[in-house]
């Protein structure tokens, strides 16, 4: 089954304690991205990756890091989480850009609470 | 820069009534347009998409949307709403092939269905 898998689904952590949210897709998609969802703000892009070893900032990258060492995985790293990073996070992947269907597939989300 | 406006934060309709959710976009060229639905505690599910061709597109669960270039709109409609349609709905615009392939979301419209 084609899917994007995020882990964990729920996470409560303390300020400053490094954490990683994993994202894996089994569709051989080149393009992957991370979004955060906040009430009244919709989904905002944090980082995206066009392919292995190619990443770039989205609209709200501050306080986050990503890596793309393999095509299927795109972890989101919070080196020193702060309460304003409490949010619902979604990973998404899309097929290659050129002349193809560009529908995005989303993971189930990770609800992060930083206290 | 691309942007999406969903002017209605919250809409309440009676079961069996018709529904129209508004979406206006800003993009310099022909956009790729999407509607996603998010049920409580769930991830995002694609309802329908527009890439080119017929401006009236059919989606899942009986939804349809019409692309109107002159009005920069992509409104979502359903002739008869079911209680299970209560959810949050997001309109999104994507860049076409050959560009950064970023998806920009609106802030969402929360639909409440009364019995």
Interface residues (C-beta under 8 A of the other chain):
Chain A: X31 X33 X35 X40 X41 X42 X43 X44 X45 X48 X50 X58 X90 X92 X94 X97 X98 X99 X100 X101 X102 X103 X104 X106 X107 X108 X109
Chain B: X4 X6 X9 X32 X34 X36 X42 X43 X44 X46 X49 X51 X90 X92 X94 X96 X97 X98 X99 X100 X101 X102 X103 X104 X105 X106 X107 X108
